[in-house]
């Protein structure tokens, strides 16, 4: 025979279940209305939170490697016209690898706006490099162009030497050059491809840092370009993601190693950014969807990354910061 207390307990839990079903029913009705209305009151357009409106749709375009910015149907935004310089890098000299286009070009422009002379290291994208130099010089600073392959240690030593000879000093190294090619399977990645990715993305950073260190002094800095895929991985960028994770570890390790010399080492981890790197990797239909998986529902423009590189390079801003990987990914909770 059931006790009265047991019956009461059953009524209570049944009431709770009924209440929960009522809540579920209310939400189901809302969900159905949204589906019928194509999303209802949800914001469908990518949010615009920056200093100026940025493009939300990318062209379905594929270009040949190494990727020429001048060939892009949608020209990347890199000039950051609302960014006003305040001499945060006044009198400094910087080397930027991969500085001919994309993030590197945007960083070069802002470094010049902040008072730095800039050496642009690049592979063979001469037209892009000349355009970057024109913009640096328009900011009133000197710019030299140094074509070559960062996989070659001797070239890296020569690039540093040429920079020091041109500007009389070296204060900032930005390691930014990269090679990227997607693959659907690990079995598709040949040893040749793996070697090219590793040697460009890892050895290149190592060679440049080693060549630059003898010329850096207290207050100098090294900034490495990492990636969100180095934090989260990417199923189609197995080798590239591996190098970016290694770059993050290299950044933290080198930061500890050289801090006693007054040199800071940090990294920026971009999410998807509209540069020649991705149209030179992805098929055209994939390029059109690039960046839409972020919470901003679009790829970033280079000028949305470049202020982070200024911040990390400027002793007045980041003098107490070293060994960090700063995510600029367009999504919440990047780490």
GIVEN-V778784 format. One record per pair of residues at least 12 apart in sequence whose C-alpha atoms are under 10 Angstrom apart, sorted by the first residue. I is the first residue (numbers start at 1). J is the second residue. Records with the same first field share a line. If there is no record, write none. Layout:
I=J + J
This chain:
44=297
45=296 + 297 + 298
46=292 + 294 + 295 + 296 + 297 + 298
47=295 + 296 + 297 + 298
48=296
49=296
50=82 + 304
51=80 + 81 + 82 + 83 + 304
52=80 + 81 + 82
54=76 + 77 + 298 + 299 + 300 + 301 + 303 + 304
55=74 + 76 + 77 + 274 + 298 + 299 + 300 + 301
56=291 + 292 + 296 + 297 + 298 + 299 + 300 + 301
57=74 + 287 + 288 + 289 + 290 + 291 + 292 + 297 + 298 + 299
58=73 + 74 + 274 + 284 + 286 + 287 + 288 + 289 + 290 + 291 + 292 + 298 + 299
59=72 + 73 + 74 + 279 + 284 + 285 + 286 + 287 + 288 + 289 + 290
60=73 + 279 + 282 + 283 + 284 + 285 + 286 + 287 + 288 + 289 + 290
61=73 + 74 + 278 + 279 + 280 + 282 + 283 + 284 + 285 + 286 + 287 + 288
62=276 + 278 + 279 + 280 + 281 + 282 + 283 + 284 + 285 + 286 + 287 + 288
63=276 + 277 + 278 + 279 + 280 + 281 + 282 + 283 + 284
64=276 + 277 + 279 + 280 + 281
65=125 + 179 + 180 + 181 + 276 + 277 + 278 + 279 + 280 + 281
66=123 + 124 + 125 + 178 + 179 + 180 + 276 + 277 + 280 + 281
67=101 + 102 + 124 + 125 + 128 + 275 + 276 + 277 + 278 + 279 + 280 + 281
68=100 + 101 + 102 + 124 + 125 + 126 + 127 + 128 + 129 + 275 + 276 + 277 + 279 + 280
69=100 + 101 + 102 + 125 + 127 + 128 + 129 + 131 + 274 + 275 + 276 + 277 + 279
70=101 + 125 + 127 + 128 + 131 + 276
71=128 + 276
72=274 + 275 + 276 + 279
74=274 + 275
75=102 + 274 + 275 + 276 + 301
76=101 + 102 + 103 + 106 + 273 + 274 + 275 + 276 + 300 + 301 + 302 + 303
77=102 + 103 + 106 + 274 + 275 + 300 + 301 + 302 + 303 + 304
78=101 + 102 + 103 + 104 + 105 + 106 + 107 + 108 + 109 + 110 + 275 + 301 + 302 + 303 + 304 + 305 + 306
79=105 + 106 + 107 + 108 + 109 + 110 + 135 + 302 + 303 + 304 + 306
80=106 + 109 + 110 + 301 + 302 + 303 + 304 + 306 + 307
81=110 + 303
83=110 + 113 + 303 + 307
84=110 + 113 + 114
85=110 + 111 + 112 + 113 + 114 + 115 + 139
86=113 + 114 + 115
87=111 + 112 + 113 + 114 + 115 + 116 + 314
88=111 + 113 + 114 + 115 + 116 + 310 + 311 + 313 + 314 + 315 + 316 + 317
89=110 + 111 + 112 + 113 + 114 + 115 + 116 + 117 + 171 + 172 + 310 + 311 + 313 + 314 + 315 + 316
90=111 + 112 + 113 + 114 + 115 + 116 + 117 + 314
91=112 + 114 + 115 + 116 + 117 + 141 + 167 + 169 + 171
92=111 + 112 + 114 + 115 + 116 + 117 + 118 + 167 + 168 + 169 + 170 + 171 + 172 + 220 + 314
93=111 + 112 + 115 + 116 + 117 + 118 + 119 + 141 + 142 + 143 + 163 + 164 + 166 + 167 + 168 + 169 + 170 + 171 + 172 + 173 + 220
94=108 + 111 + 112 + 116 + 117 + 118 + 119 + 120 + 143 + 160 + 163 + 164 + 167 + 169 + 170 + 171 + 172 + 173 + 174 + 220 + 221 + 222 + 313
95=108 + 117 + 118 + 119 + 120 + 121 + 143 + 144 + 145 + 146 + 159 + 160 + 163 + 164 + 170 + 171 + 172 + 173 + 174 + 175 + 176 + 208 + 212 + 222
96=108 + 118 + 119 + 120 + 121 + 122 + 172 + 173 + 174 + 175 + 176 + 177 + 223 + 224
97=119 + 120 + 121 + 122 + 123 + 146 + 147 + 148 + 149 + 150 + 156 + 159 + 173 + 174 + 175 + 176 + 177 + 178 + 204 + 205 + 208 + 224
98=120 + 121 + 122 + 123 + 125 + 129 + 147 + 150 + 174 + 175 + 176 + 177 + 178
99=118 + 119 + 120 + 121 + 122 + 123 + 128 + 129 + 132 + 133 + 145 + 146 + 174 + 175 + 176 + 177
100=120 + 121 + 122 + 123 + 124 + 125 + 126 + 127 + 128 + 129 + 130 + 131 + 132 + 133 + 145 + 146 + 147 + 177
101=120 + 122 + 125 + 127 + 128 + 129 + 131 + 132 + 275 + 276 + 277 + 302
102=128 + 132 + 176 + 273 + 274 + 275 + 276 + 277 + 301 + 302 + 303 + 305 + 306
103=176 + 177 + 225 + 270 + 273 + 274 + 275 + 276 + 301 + 302 + 303 + 304 + 305 + 306 + 309
104=120 + 121 + 122 + 132 + 174 + 175 + 176 + 177 + 225 + 275 + 302 + 303 + 305 + 306 + 309
105=120 + 128 + 129 + 131 + 132 + 133 + 135 + 136 + 275 + 302 + 303 + 306
106=132 + 135 + 136 + 301 + 302 + 303 + 304 + 305 + 306 + 307 + 309
107=136 + 174 + 302 + 303 + 305 + 306 + 307 + 308 + 309 + 310
108=120 + 132 + 133 + 135 + 136 + 143 + 174 + 306 + 309 + 310
109=132 + 133 + 134 + 135 + 136 + 137 + 138 + 139 + 141 + 303 + 306
110=135 + 136 + 139 + 303 + 306 + 307 + 309 + 310
111=136 + 139 + 141 + 172 + 306 + 307 + 309 + 310 + 313 + 314
112=135 + 136 + 137 + 138 + 139 + 140 + 141 + 142 + 143
113=135 + 136 + 137 + 138 + 139 + 140 + 141
114=139 + 141 + 310 + 314
115=139 + 140 + 141 + 142
116=136 + 139 + 140 + 141 + 142 + 143 + 167 + 171 + 172
117=136 + 137 + 139 + 140 + 141 + 142 + 143 + 144 + 163 + 166 + 167 + 169 + 170 + 171
118=133 + 136 + 137 + 141 + 142 + 143 + 144 + 145 + 163 + 166 + 167 + 170 + 172 + 173
119=133 + 136 + 142 + 143 + 144 + 145 + 146 + 159 + 160 + 162 + 163 + 164 + 166 + 167 + 170 + 173
120=132 + 133 + 143 + 144 + 145 + 146 + 147 + 159 + 163 + 174
121=144 + 145 + 146 + 147 + 148 + 149 + 150 + 156 + 159 + 160 + 163 + 175 + 176 + 177
122=145 + 146 + 147 + 148 + 149 + 150 + 176 + 177
123=146 + 147 + 148 + 149 + 150 + 177
124=146 + 147 + 148 + 149
125=147
126=145 + 146 + 147
129=144 + 145 + 146 + 147
130=143 + 144 + 145
132=145
133=145
142=166 + 167
143=163 + 166 + 167
144=162 + 163 + 166 + 167
145=159 + 162 + 163
146=158 + 159 + 160 + 162 + 163
147=159
149=177 + 200 + 204
150=175 + 177 + 178 + 199 + 200 + 201 + 202 + 203 + 204 + 205 + 206 + 207 + 208
151=196 + 197 + 198 + 199 + 200 + 201 + 202 + 203 + 204 + 205 + 206 + 207 + 208
152=199 + 200 + 203 + 204 + 207 + 208
153=203 + 204 + 206 + 207 + 208 + 210 + 211
154=207 + 208 + 211
155=207 + 208 + 211
156=204 + 205 + 206 + 207 + 208 + 209 + 210 + 211 + 212
157=207 + 208 + 209 + 210 + 211 + 212
158=208 + 211
159=208 + 211 + 212
160=173 + 208 + 209 + 211 + 212 + 213 + 215
161=211 + 212 + 215
163=212
164=212 + 215
169=215 + 216 + 217
170=212 + 213 + 214 + 215 + 216 + 217 + 220 + 221
171=212 + 213 + 215 + 216 + 217 + 218 + 219 + 220 + 221 + 222 + 263 + 313
172=212 + 215 + 216 + 217 + 219 + 220 + 221 + 222 + 223 + 263 + 264 + 265 + 313 + 314
173=205 + 208 + 209 + 212 + 213 + 216 + 220 + 221 + 222 + 223 + 224 + 265 + 313
174=205 + 208 + 209 + 221 + 222 + 223 + 224 + 225 + 265 + 266 + 267 + 309 + 313
175=201 + 202 + 204 + 205 + 206 + 208 + 209 + 222 + 223 + 224 + 225 + 226 + 247 + 267
176=201 + 204 + 205 + 223 + 224 + 225 + 226 + 268
177=200 + 201 + 202 + 204 + 205 + 224 + 225 + 277
178=196 + 197 + 198 + 199 + 200 + 201 + 202 + 204 + 205 + 225 + 226 + 240 + 243 + 244 + 277
179=193 + 196 + 197 + 198 + 199 + 200 + 201 + 239 + 240 + 243 + 277 + 280 + 281
180=193 + 196 + 197 + 198 + 200 + 201 + 237 + 238 + 239 + 240 + 241 + 277 + 278 + 280 + 281 + 282
181=193 + 194 + 197 + 236 + 237 + 238 + 239 + 240 + 277 + 278 + 280 + 281 + 282
182=234 + 235 + 236 + 237 + 238 + 239 + 240 + 278 + 281 + 282 + 283
183=235 + 236 + 237 + 238 + 239 + 281 + 282
184=235 + 236 + 237 + 238
185=235 + 236 + 237 + 238
186=235 + 236 + 237 + 238 + 239
189=237 + 238 + 239
193=239
194=238 + 239 + 240 + 243
195=239
196=239
197=239 + 240 + 241 + 242 + 243
198=239 + 240 + 242 + 243 + 244 + 246
199=243
200=243
201=225 + 226 + 240 + 242 + 243 + 244 + 246 + 247
202=242 + 243 + 244 + 246 + 247 + 250
203=243 + 247
205=223 + 224 + 225 + 247 + 250 + 251
206=247 + 250 + 254
208=222
209=222 + 223 + 224 + 254
213=258 + 261 + 263
216=261 + 262 + 263
217=261 + 262 + 263 + 264
218=259 + 260 + 261 + 262 + 263 + 264 + 315
219=261 + 262 + 263 + 264 + 313 + 314 + 315 + 316 + 319
220=261 + 262 + 263 + 264 + 265 + 313 + 314 + 315 + 319
221=255 + 258 + 259 + 262 + 263 + 264 + 265 + 266 + 312 + 313 + 314 + 315 + 318 + 319 + 322
222=251 + 254 + 255 + 263 + 264 + 265 + 266 + 267 + 312 + 313 + 322
223=251 + 264 + 265 + 266 + 267 + 268 + 309 + 310 + 312 + 313 + 322 + 323 + 324 + 325
224=244 + 247 + 248 + 250 + 251 + 265 + 266 + 267 + 268 + 269 + 309 + 325
225=244 + 247 + 248 + 251 + 266 + 267 + 268 + 269 + 270 + 309 + 325 + 326
226=241 + 243 + 244 + 245 + 246 + 247 + 248 + 249 + 251 + 266 + 267 + 268 + 269 + 270 + 271 + 325 + 326 + 327
227=240 + 241 + 243 + 244 + 245 + 247 + 248 + 267 + 268 + 269 + 270 + 271 + 272 + 325 + 326 + 327 + 328 + 329
228=241 + 244 + 245 + 268 + 269 + 270 + 271 + 272 + 325 + 326 + 327 + 328 + 329 + 330 + 334 + 335
229=241 + 242 + 243 + 244 + 245 + 269 + 270 + 271 + 272 + 329
230=242 + 243 + 244 + 245 + 246 + 247 + 248 + 249 + 269 + 270
231=244 + 245 + 248 + 269 + 325 + 327 + 334 + 335
232=245 + 334 + 335
233=245
244=269
247=267 + 269 + 325
248=266 + 267 + 268 + 269 + 323 + 324 + 325 + 326
249=267 + 323 + 324 + 325
250=265 + 266 + 267 + 323
251=264 + 265 + 266 + 267 + 322 + 323 + 324 + 325
252=264 + 265 + 266 + 267 + 322 + 323 + 324 + 325
253=265 + 323
254=266 + 322 + 323
255=321 + 322 + 323 + 324
256=322 + 323
259=322 + 323
262=319
263=319 + 322
264=312 + 313 + 315 + 318 + 319 + 320 + 321 + 322 + 323 + 324
265=312 + 313 + 321 + 322 + 323 + 324 + 325
266=309 + 312 + 313 + 318 + 321 + 322 + 323 + 324 + 325 + 326
267=308 + 309 + 312 + 322 + 323 + 324 + 325 + 326 + 327
268=305 + 306 + 308 + 309 + 312 + 324 + 325 + 326 + 327 + 328 + 329
269=305 + 308 + 324 + 325 + 326 + 327 + 328 + 329 + 334
270=300 + 302 + 304 + 305 + 308 + 325 + 326 + 327 + 328 + 329 + 330
271=291 + 294 + 299 + 300 + 305 + 327 + 328 + 329 + 330 + 331 + 334
272=290 + 291 + 292 + 293 + 294 + 298 + 299 + 300 + 301 + 302 + 328 + 329 + 330
273=290 + 291 + 298 + 299 + 300 + 301 + 302 + 303 + 304 + 305 + 328 + 329 + 330
274=287 + 290 + 291 + 298 + 299 + 300 + 301 + 302
275=299 + 300 + 301 + 302
278=290
291=329 + 330
292=330
293=330 + 331
294=329 + 330 + 331 + 332
295=329 + 330 + 331 + 332
296=329 + 330 + 331 + 332
297=330 + 331
298=330
299=329 + 330
300=328 + 329 + 330
304=328
305=327 + 328 + 329
308=326 + 327 + 328
309=326
312=324 + 326
